[in-house]
Amino acid sequence: MMTPIRVLIVGEQTLFREALQKLLEREPDLLFVGSAPGTWEALELLDEAQPDILLLILNTPQNSGVEILRKLA
């Protein structure tokens, strides 16, 4: 059995994050490891969850996905 791909979602819209989570949980090869509404919460979760994939909204009024990418670089 393959190790599932770990996925973290970052975006300020709760409904969007929850809908994506439900879709991810249906896929046996994917493992939902968390979601965060903003930059700082996402940075904390990245260390804890160690995702393989980060689904990230780049530009929103309250968050900067670009800032998260800078911190990861």
Order of alpha helices (4+ residues) and beta strands (2+ residues): beta-alpha-beta-alpha-beta-alpha
